[in-house]
């Protein structure tokens, strides 16, 4: 599985690095945080489900 770029749902395609490092908290504490999950095989389906069941329907509605 190529985890460099991932299509998460109908609308969102992003790099996982972008997803994990986009917060202000990460930028403030970057030297202390490893933003990358250790169990990537579990995280990717969870992110796809988040998009399928929550984010995509919200975008569809608006």
Steps between C-alpha positions, in 0.01 A plus 500: 500500500639839403462721804661803344170619354161359588148556377301502821149549365306640207657843534819492706836386376800598704836386610501334838784726607279800424215346700714420804690829511232756418410613851627801689579271793729291282681808372544635852633172641643332189830421667314299767237325289525203268179555300518176304299206635679176573204288384447648152306193378228580755510878459441520124167310505392710800576823309313368198199415718513846658474648153237255373262533793563854627699734275359398159137527618569843649655618171208347306253687720664838446 
